[in-house]
Every structure is written in C-alpha cells, then in structure tokens.
Amino acid sequence: MAKTFYPKTYIMVPASSPHPENTEYKVSIGEEIWGDKAHQVVKVQMVYNGEIAGRRSPSYPIGTDDLKRVQSAIDTLYNRMNSPVIEV
C-alpha cells in the first residue's frame, strides 16, 4: 500500500485494558494525500508492539479514560500548532 499520510507531530497515548499489553494510540497532525492534493488532518492510529495497524480503526473501551486522554493529546497538538514561536 502506498504511503498517504505524513505526520508532522504526534503523541503516543497508552491504551487501557482490554487492549493487549503494549497497545498505544498514535495521535498525529500531518498531511494526508486525497486524490492529488495534500490536506492537513488529525489522525488517530492503533499501534501494537510498536507497529501501526494501518487498517484497524481506533477503539476506546467504555469504562476507561482512553477517549479523554486521546482528546487531550489532540488538544495539545492543536495548541502546539497555534502557539506563536518566540525567538530569543
């Protein structure tokens, strides 16, 4: 499969049980190619033992704070992108 997503920044968020051990959510902001154009997007990917599961959609177990922590990571990335860079 051709690569279509190019992350610019990301945060790894550990996933709770009942996900298997060493499962994380990769929360990224980057460019994704749609047709012949690049678009800036937020993407959440499932990562198992360090490997992105490209065709597996993220799942947030009910009764955990996974969704809240992923949303917090998205907010953090948005804030990073929208914060002015101060040079000294």
C-alpha positions as CSV (number, residue, x, y, z in Angstrom):
1,M,0.0,0.0,0.0
2,A,1.3,3.4,-0.9
3,K,2.0,5.8,1.9
4,T,-0.6,8.6,2.0
5,F,-0.1,10.1,5.5
6,Y,2.9,12.2,6.6
7,P,2.8,13.1,10.3
8,K,4.3,16.4,11.3
9,T,3.9,15.9,15.1
10,Y,2.4,13.2,17.2
11,I,1.8,12.0,20.8
12,M,1.7,8.4,21.8
13,V,-1.1,7.6,24.3
14,P,-1.0,4.2,26.1
15,A,-4.2,2.2,25.7
16,S,-6.1,0.6,28.6
17,S,-7.2,-3.0,29.1
18,P,-8.9,-4.9,27.5
19,H,-6.5,-3.9,24.7
20,P,-3.4,-6.2,24.7
21,E,-0.3,-5.1,26.5
22,N,2.0,-2.7,24.5
23,T,-1.0,-1.1,22.7
24,E,-1.0,2.6,22.1
25,Y,-2.9,5.3,20.2
26,K,-0.7,7.4,17.9
27,V,-2.4,10.8,17.8
28,S,-0.9,12.9,14.9
29,I,-1.3,16.0,12.9
30,G,0.1,15.9,9.4
31,E,-0.6,15.8,5.7
32,E,-2.7,13.2,4.0
33,I,-2.9,12.8,0.3
34,W,-6.5,12.7,-1.0
35,G,-6.6,12.4,-4.8
36,D,-3.8,14.7,-6.0
37,K,-3.9,17.1,-3.1
38,A,-2.4,17.2,0.4
39,H,-4.7,18.1,3.3
40,Q,-3.8,18.8,6.9
41,V,-5.6,16.3,9.1
42,V,-5.8,14.8,12.6
43,K,-5.3,11.1,12.6
44,V,-5.5,8.5,15.4
45,Q,-3.9,5.1,14.7
46,M,-3.7,2.0,16.7
47,V,-0.2,0.8,17.5
48,Y,0.6,-2.8,18.7
49,N,4.1,-3.6,19.9
50,G,5.4,-0.5,18.1
51,E,3.8,-1.3,14.8
52,I,1.0,0.8,13.3
53,A,-2.1,-1.3,12.4
54,G,-2.9,0.6,9.2
55,R,-6.4,-0.8,8.6
56,R,-7.6,-1.0,12.2
57,S,-9.8,1.8,13.4
58,P,-9.2,3.1,17.0
59,S,-11.5,1.7,19.7
60,Y,-11.9,3.3,23.1
61,P,-13.1,0.8,25.7
62,I,-16.1,2.0,27.7
63,G,-15.2,2.5,31.4
64,T,-11.7,3.7,30.7
65,D,-10.4,7.2,30.2
66,D,-8.8,6.4,26.8
67,L,-11.1,8.6,24.7
68,K,-10.5,11.5,27.1
69,R,-6.7,11.1,27.0
70,V,-6.7,10.9,23.2
71,Q,-8.8,14.1,23.0
72,S,-6.4,15.7,25.4
73,A,-3.5,14.7,23.1
74,I,-5.4,16.2,20.1
75,D,-5.9,19.5,22.1
76,T,-2.2,19.6,23.0
77,L,-1.2,19.1,19.3
78,Y,-3.6,21.8,18.2
79,N,-2.2,24.2,20.8
80,R,1.3,23.5,19.7
81,M,0.4,24.3,16.1
82,N,-1.4,27.5,17.0
83,S,1.1,28.8,19.5
84,P,3.4,31.6,18.2
85,V,7.1,30.7,18.2
86,I,9.0,33.2,20.3
87,E,12.6,33.7,19.3
88,V,15.2,35.0,21.8
